Amino acid sequence: MAPLGAPTLVSEDLALHPAGMIQTYSLSLEHQFKDNWFTSIAFAGNVGRHIGTYWDRNQPGPDGPYNYNPLINFDPATGSPDYEYAYAPYLGYGNINTNVSNDNLYWDALEVNVKHPVGRNLFLSVAYTWQHGLSETRGSVFFENSNSTQDTHNPALDYGTSNINPFQILTSSYIWTLPWMQSAKGVEGAALGGWKYSGIVTFQTGFPQDPGLSVSLPGLASFPDRTSTPIGTPHTPANWFNPGAFTQPPPGYFGDGGPGSIGGPGIINFDMAFYKDFRIKEHLTIEFRAELFNIFNHTNFNGISTAFGAGNYTQVTSAADPRITEFALRFQF
């Protein structure tokens, strides 16, 4: 247990960069074919340097063949774990939580877009993105991330596929001005003419997830160890990934479980809308909209338990919204 009077400190690295550096690059080829087909192919990417994170400057270092003293996991003489900072470089202190700017991130993508107006009434657009992001920063916050690094003596163990990187995204959108009653006059034209129907279809692979640890004696490890068992199957609510893919690291060692190695649930979604402008006067318009999100009520899971040792390990824990219908009136003047 921690001794009385062992203070924890918060500090900034002397070489801290006040802001991260982001370099962005892209190369695209665009061409318009006959019949108004427009196509673009682009390669794009980002490189991030000096991304902020936190290191425990007082974390115990390697001990012989171990990453840290295994008594931190369990001391047979006392029947409980030893106080980790008894083996720290700055004795008498606990965690020295230090803001550093040592992380890096990379993102590359191939983007394909096709657009085509069909006559005066229909417009179609399809976009496909293949991408891959890599980062030492875990989670969804890249700048001043509050997450700490597993091993400050070897921060590269946290390097892996970023958690905000769905590998593939396919979207299609359309706007159709319904051709019926467009030239109708009077009440019939006002009520039935000029309606538009639009929609967005999305197919997306899941966000990569980090394996975690939820065991009684983890020591300093926050990742489990990887086994030779494949991760990816069976993708059921009870077992989204293979429970035998990970195991607890032995005492004195950090886990090598592979950040971003678990593929999260993907998305299949159809959104649709019907809308019409009712012109009252030259500068007065009321727009009526009926919007339907996830119109087919497809179940899109969005949370899984990835912590080895947890009671719900490998299980789906949450889902995105079911079908939602909204009606709206907007007055423009």
Stockholm file with secondary structure:
# STOCKHOLM 1.0

chainA/1-333         MAPLGAPTLVSEDLALHPAGMIQTYSLSLEHQFKDNWFTSIAFAGNVGRHIGTYWDRNQPGPDGPYNYNPLINFDPATGSPDYEYAYAPYLGYGNINTNVSNDNLYWDALEVNVKHPVGRNLFLSVAYTWQHGLSETRGSVFFENSNSTQDTHNPALDYGTSNINPFQILTSSYIWTLPWMQSAKGVEGAALGGWKYSGIVTFQTGFPQDPGLSVSLPGLASFPDRTSTPIGTPHTPANWFNPGAFTQPPPGYFGDGGPGSIGGPGIINFDMAFYKDFRIKEHLTIEFRAELFNIFNHTNFNGISTAFGAGNYTQVTSAADPRITEFALRFQF
#=GR chainA/1-333 SS CCCTTCCCEEEECTTCCSSCEEEEEEEEEEEEEGGGEEEEEEEEEEEEEEEEEEEETTCCCCBTTBSSCGGGTCBTTTTBCCCGGGGSSSTTCCCEEEEEEEEEEEEEEEEEEEEEEETTTEEEEEEEEEEEEEESSCSSCCSSCCCBCSCTTCGGGGCEECTTCCSEEEEEEEEEECCTTTTCCHHHHHHHSSCEEEEEEEEECCCEECCEECCSCCTTCCSCEECSSCSSCCCCSSCSSCGGGEECCCTTCCCCCCTTCEECCCEEEEEEEEEEEEEEETTEEEEEEEEEESTTCCCCEEEECCEETCTTTTCEEEECCCCEEEEEEEEEC
#=GC SS_cons         CCCTTCCCEEEECTTCCSSCEEEEEEEEEEEEEGGGEEEEEEEEEEEEEEEEEEEETTCCCCBTTBSSCGGGTCBTTTTBCCCGGGGSSSTTCCCEEEEEEEEEEEEEEEEEEEEEEETTTEEEEEEEEEEEEEESSCSSCCSSCCCBCSCTTCGGGGCEECTTCCSEEEEEEEEEECCTTTTCCHHHHHHHSSCEEEEEEEEECCCEECCEECCSCCTTCCSCEECSSCSSCCCCSSCSSCGGGEECCCTTCCCCCCTTCEECCCEEEEEEEEEEEEEEETTEEEEEEEEEESTTCCCCEEEECCEETCTTTTCEEEECCCCEEEEEEEEEC
//
